[in-house]
Amino acid sequence: MHGDERHGTILQRILYESSLPWYDLLFDWTLSGMLSDGGRKGGEFFIVEDRSVGDANLWHGRYLLDERQVPHVPGVGERGGLLSERLAREILIVGKGINFIRRCLHDSEWEFDLRD
């Protein structure tokens, strides 16, 4: 690492602390299908919820990818994104699947078992 080691340590700490809320959003979506920012367009996360779409169209219309909110870091990932477009879409599918199981298959108690 180049430069003053103290500055690098401070920058790492700032990056870590500032990214925690975003990772909390990712965790909530991928493990429980919850959008803790409310799923509103222009929110903090790259997945938005259109609450006007009913359960009959949940898979194709209720949860959408807001490509403007996908994290971008120049030179990382596909087309400069921290997350590739493929990975962002897979993350969308994970949460949609959880919500589909709970709402459309009427299994509201379903959850991931991470003990194994």
Secondary structure, 3 states (H helix, E strand, C coil): CCCCHHHHHHHHHHHHHHHHHHHHHHHHHHHHCCCCCCCCCCCCCCEEECCCCCHHHHHHHHEEECHHHCCECCCCCHHHECCCHHHHHHHHHHHHHHHHHHHHCCCCCCCCCCCC
